[in-house]
Amino acid sequence: MPAASNSPRRDPYLAFCFRVNIQGAGLTDATGLFKSVSGLSFETEVVDFKEGGVNDMTHKLLGGTKFKNIVLKRGFSGNEFADWWKQWQAPSGKPGRVMGTIEQLDTKGAVKAAWQFVGGWPCKYEVSEFDASKNEVTIETLEIAHQGLTKTK
């Protein structure tokens, strides 16, 4: 018979338990209500370096780190995302870049993991297709380019 473990059971967190907060964009508290968030990804480039006279291997060096854009989707309920994107398209100048957090919650609402992005700005805005033959919620998508993503918790 296997010995009982003293460590507590660690269930994976549920994908629908999350919260988003964007600071500095003039968006309301409704920024926390999203259908989905994607783009929590970073990748460091691998640079191959061949050393003269060494023919049996290639050195693998650290290159630059790339961050995917963060993609937020929610039910369309107003113009704040479109207005924010429009500010960035105006020739009169660009508003300040923003920072934000995406938090993974447990089923009781406690934060279990968090990611913070910095230097964010809206690079794409989209509204889902209108189709009279479907009975679906209209989804708006906002894509945010940023200068870095850090896992903070």
C-alpha positions as YAML, in Angstrom:
chain: A
units: angstrom
residues:
- id: 1
  name: MET
  ca: [0.00, 0.00, 0.00]
- id: 2
  name: PRO
  ca: [1.47, 3.42, -0.95]
- id: 3
  name: ALA
  ca: [2.36, 5.81, 1.84]
- id: 4
  name: ALA
  ca: [0.04, 8.77, 2.38]
- id: 5
  name: SER
  ca: [1.43, 12.10, 1.28]
- id: 6
  name: ASN
  ca: [1.52, 15.01, 3.72]
- id: 7
  name: SER
  ca: [1.49, 17.64, 0.98]
- id: 8
  name: PRO
  ca: [-1.88, 19.25, 0.19]
- id: 9
  name: ARG
  ca: [-3.61, 18.50, -3.08]
- id: 10
  name: ARG
  ca: [-2.84, 21.09, -5.78]
- id: 11
  name: ASP
  ca: [-5.65, 21.36, -8.28]
- id: 12
  name: PRO
  ca: [-5.07, 23.41, -11.44]
- id: 13
  name: TYR
  ca: [-6.69, 26.83, -11.59]
- id: 14
  name: LEU
  ca: [-9.77, 27.36, -13.73]
- id: 15
  name: ALA
  ca: [-9.38, 29.36, -16.96]
- id: 16
  name: PHE
  ca: [-12.56, 31.39, -16.41]
- id: 17
  name: CYS
  ca: [-11.38, 32.83, -13.07]
- id: 18
  name: PHE
  ca: [-9.37, 35.91, -14.01]
- id: 19
  name: ARG
  ca: [-9.34, 39.68, -13.69]
- id: 20
  name: VAL
  ca: [-7.82, 42.41, -15.89]
- id: 21
  name: ASN
  ca: [-6.92, 45.91, -14.77]
- id: 22
  name: ILE
  ca: [-5.56, 48.61, -17.11]
- id: 23
  name: GLN
  ca: [-4.15, 51.70, -15.42]
- id: 24
  name: GLY
  ca: [-3.80, 55.07, -17.12]
- id: 25
  name: ALA
  ca: [-6.04, 54.63, -20.16]
- id: 26
  name: GLY
  ca: [-9.08, 56.45, -18.81]
- id: 27
  name: LEU
  ca: [-11.07, 53.21, -18.97]
- id: 28
  name: THR
  ca: [-13.69, 52.45, -16.33]
- id: 29
  name: ASP
  ca: [-13.79, 49.62, -13.82]
- id: 30
  name: ALA
  ca: [-15.58, 47.57, -16.48]
- id: 31
  name: THR
  ca: [-12.16, 46.74, -17.89]
- id: 32
  name: GLY
  ca: [-12.19, 43.72, -15.56]
- id: 33
  name: LEU
  ca: [-15.08, 42.00, -17.33]
- id: 34
  name: PHE
  ca: [-13.65, 40.00, -20.24]
- id: 35
  name: LYS
  ca: [-14.66, 36.89, -22.12]
- id: 36
  name: SER
  ca: [-11.03, 35.97, -22.76]
- id: 37
  name: VAL
  ca: [-7.46, 37.17, -22.49]
- id: 38
  name: SER
  ca: [-4.61, 35.80, -24.58]
- id: 39
  name: GLY
  ca: [-1.03, 36.73, -25.37]
- id: 40
  name: LEU
  ca: [0.55, 35.97, -22.00]
- id: 41
  name: SER
  ca: [3.64, 34.79, -23.78]
- id: 42
  name: PHE
  ca: [7.28, 35.72, -24.13]
- id: 43
  name: GLU
  ca: [10.06, 34.05, -26.01]
- id: 44
  name: THR
  ca: [13.82, 34.60, -26.00]
- id: 45
  name: GLU
  ca: [15.51, 34.30, -29.36]
- id: 46
  name: VAL
  ca: [18.26, 31.69, -29.69]
- id: 47
  name: VAL
  ca: [21.29, 32.92, -31.66]
- id: 48
  name: ASP
  ca: [23.45, 30.23, -33.20]
- id: 49
  name: PHE
  ca: [27.18, 31.01, -33.09]
- id: 50
  name: LYS
  ca: [29.71, 28.86, -34.89]
- id: 51
  name: GLU
  ca: [33.18, 28.93, -33.40]
- id: 52
  name: GLY
  ca: [36.06, 28.67, -35.85]
- id: 53
  name: GLY
  ca: [37.73, 25.26, -35.77]
- id: 54
  name: VAL
  ca: [34.88, 23.68, -33.76]
- id: 55
  name: ASN
  ca: [32.94, 21.56, -36.21]
- id: 56
  name: ASP
  ca: [31.04, 19.22, -33.91]
- id: 57
  name: MET
  ca: [28.76, 21.78, -32.21]
- id: 58
  name: THR
  ca: [27.19, 25.23, -32.40]
- id: 59
  name: HIS
  ca: [27.01, 27.60, -29.44]
- id: 60
  name: LYS
  ca: [23.49, 28.69, -28.47]
- id: 61
  name: LEU
  ca: [23.49, 32.30, -27.24]
- id: 62
  name: LEU
  ca: [20.78, 34.47, -25.72]
- id: 63
  name: GLY
  ca: [19.13, 36.87, -28.13]
- id: 64
  name: GLY
  ca: [16.39, 39.43, -27.65]
- id: 65
  name: THR
  ca: [13.11, 38.65, -25.91]
- id: 66
  name: LYS
  ca: [9.85, 39.03, -27.84]
- id: 67
  name: PHE
  ca: [6.44, 39.55, -26.29]
- id: 68
  name: LYS
  ca: [3.13, 38.68, -27.93]
- id: 69
  name: ASN
  ca: [0.42, 41.31, -28.01]
- id: 70
  name: ILE
  ca: [-2.24, 40.96, -25.32]
- id: 71
  name: VAL
  ca: [-5.67, 40.29, -26.81]
- id: 72
  name: LEU
  ca: [-8.77, 41.17, -24.76]
- id: 73
  name: LYS
  ca: [-12.27, 40.08, -25.80]
- id: 74
  name: ARG
  ca: [-15.55, 41.05, -24.21]
- id: 75
  name: GLY
  ca: [-19.20, 41.60, -25.01]
- id: 76
  name: PHE
  ca: [-19.64, 44.91, -26.82]
- id: 77
  name: SER
  ca: [-21.20, 47.39, -24.39]
- id: 78
  name: GLY
  ca: [-19.92, 50.83, -25.31]
- id: 79
  name: ASN
  ca: [-17.28, 52.88, -27.06]
- id: 80
  name: GLU
  ca: [-14.47, 53.16, -24.52]
- id: 81
  name: PHE
  ca: [-12.11, 50.72, -26.32]
- id: 82
  name: ALA
  ca: [-12.79, 52.29, -29.71]
- id: 83
  name: ASP
  ca: [-12.33, 55.77, -28.25]
- id: 84
  name: TRP
  ca: [-9.01, 54.78, -26.65]
- id: 85
  name: TRP
  ca: [-7.78, 53.34, -29.97]
- id: 86
  name: LYS
  ca: [-8.99, 56.49, -31.78]
- id: 87
  name: GLN
  ca: [-6.90, 58.71, -29.46]
- id: 88
  name: TRP
  ca: [-3.81, 56.84, -30.62]
- id: 89
  name: GLN
  ca: [-4.72, 57.40, -34.28]
- id: 90
  name: ALA
  ca: [-5.18, 61.17, -33.91]
- id: 91
  name: PRO
  ca: [-2.43, 63.26, -35.53]
- id: 92
  name: SER
  ca: [-2.41, 65.65, -32.55]
- id: 93
  name: GLY
  ca: [-0.17, 63.37, -30.53]
- id: 94
  name: LYS
  ca: [-0.23, 60.12, -28.67]
- id: 95
  name: PRO
  ca: [-1.54, 59.75, -25.12]
- id: 96
  name: GLY
  ca: [0.71, 58.12, -22.56]
- id: 97
  name: ARG
  ca: [1.36, 54.40, -22.64]
- id: 98
  name: VAL
  ca: [-0.35, 52.30, -19.99]
- id: 99
  name: MET
  ca: [0.41, 49.44, -17.69]
- id: 100
  name: GLY
  ca: [-1.90, 46.65, -16.65]
- id: 101
  name: THR
  ca: [-2.25, 43.41, -14.77]
- id: 102
  name: ILE
  ca: [-3.88, 40.10, -15.57]
- id: 103
  name: GLU
  ca: [-4.61, 38.03, -12.48]
- id: 104
  name: GLN
  ca: [-5.42, 34.33, -12.20]
- id: 105
  name: LEU
  ca: [-7.95, 33.80, -9.40]
- id: 106
  name: ASP
  ca: [-9.01, 30.74, -7.48]
- id: 107
  name: THR
  ca: [-12.71, 29.90, -7.08]
- id: 108
  name: LYS
  ca: [-12.90, 32.09, -3.95]
- id: 109
  name: GLY
  ca: [-11.53, 35.16, -5.79]
- id: 110
  name: ALA
  ca: [-8.03, 35.13, -4.27]
- id: 111
  name: VAL
  ca: [-5.16, 36.04, -6.60]
- id: 112
  name: LYS
  ca: [-2.99, 32.98, -7.28]
- id: 113
  name: ALA
  ca: [-0.83, 34.30, -10.14]
- id: 114
  name: ALA
  ca: [-0.36, 37.66, -11.83]
- id: 115
  name: TRP
  ca: [1.28, 39.11, -14.93]
- id: 116
  name: GLN
  ca: [2.04, 42.78, -15.45]
- id: 117
  name: PHE
  ca: [2.59, 44.48, -18.79]
- id: 118
  name: VAL
  ca: [4.18, 47.91, -19.28]
- id: 119
  name: GLY
  ca: [4.31, 50.46, -22.09]
- id: 120
  name: GLY
  ca: [0.99, 49.30, -23.55]
- id: 121
  name: TRP
  ca: [-0.98, 50.97, -26.34]
- id: 122
  name: PRO
  ca: [-3.97, 49.81, -28.44]
- id: 123
  name: CYS
  ca: [-2.73, 48.52, -31.81]
- id: 124
  name: LYS
  ca: [-5.91, 46.82, -33.08]
- id: 125
  name: TYR
  ca: [-9.62, 47.11, -32.47]
- id: 126
  name: GLU
  ca: [-12.29, 44.83, -33.92]
- id: 127
  name: VAL
  ca: [-16.01, 44.14, -33.55]
- id: 128
  name: SER
  ca: [-17.37, 40.70, -34.41]
- id: 129
  name: GLU
  ca: [-19.45, 40.07, -37.50]
- id: 130
  name: PHE
  ca: [-23.09, 41.10, -37.47]
- id: 131
  name: ASP
  ca: [-25.23, 38.19, -38.65]
- id: 132
  name: ALA
  ca: [-29.04, 38.22, -38.43]
- id: 133
  name: SER
  ca: [-29.17, 34.41, -38.66]
- id: 134
  name: LYS
  ca: [-27.30, 33.98, -35.34]
- id: 135
  name: ASN
  ca: [-28.34, 34.61, -31.76]
- id: 136
  name: GLU
  ca: [-24.97, 35.63, -30.31]
- id: 137
  name: VAL
  ca: [-23.49, 38.43, -28.26]
- id: 138
  name: THR
  ca: [-21.48, 40.99, -30.23]
- id: 139
  name: ILE
  ca: [-17.82, 40.65, -29.20]
- id: 140
  name: GLU
  ca: [-15.30, 43.47, -29.31]
- id: 141
  name: THR
  ca: [-11.60, 42.71, -29.42]
- id: 142
  name: LEU
  ca: [-8.80, 45.00, -28.30]
- id: 143
  name: GLU
  ca: [-5.18, 44.13, -28.98]
- id: 144
  name: ILE
  ca: [-2.52, 45.83, -26.88]
- id: 145
  name: ALA
  ca: [1.12, 46.05, -27.95]
- id: 146
  name: HIS
  ca: [3.48, 46.44, -25.02]
- id: 147
  name: GLN
  ca: [7.13, 46.67, -24.05]
- id: 148
  name: GLY
  ca: [7.31, 43.86, -21.55]
- id: 149
  name: LEU
  ca: [5.47, 41.23, -19.57]
- id: 150
  name: THR
  ca: [6.52, 40.06, -16.11]
- id: 151
  name: LYS
  ca: [5.07, 37.32, -13.96]
- id: 152
  name: THR
  ca: [4.70, 39.14, -10.65]
- id: 153
  name: LYS
  ca: [3.10, 36.44, -8.50]
...
